[in-house]
Amino acid sequence: MNWKVFLATFITIFLAELGDKTQIANLCMSAKSRSYLSVIAGSIIAFSAVTVVTVILGNILAKYINPDYVKVGSAVTFIVIGGLMLVGRI
């Protein structure tokens, strides 16, 4: 295992996910159901499934698209969405 890649991935995902809508949804589900173990299990399975799909798709796309283009495209998309949110279009 490449520990440098592992730690970079863990830190990036952990920080990016803090306080996002998924965390709020988990908080609400746990508070409403009062069954935190079920919420934990459901969240872990859901995050795992999404991660598996994303990693497989990323590996497939990397064969056809230069990763630098994906990085630039992602940055532009985030900037455009942020701008639209600022002007109240989203």
MODATA-V590381 format. One record per pair of residues at least 12 apart in sequence whose ideal C-beta (glycine too) atoms are under 7 Angstrom apart, sorted by sequence separation. I is the first residue (numbers start at 1). J is the second residue. If there is no record, write none. Layout:
# MODATA-V590381
I,J
I,J
This chain:
# MODATA-V590381
26,39
26,43
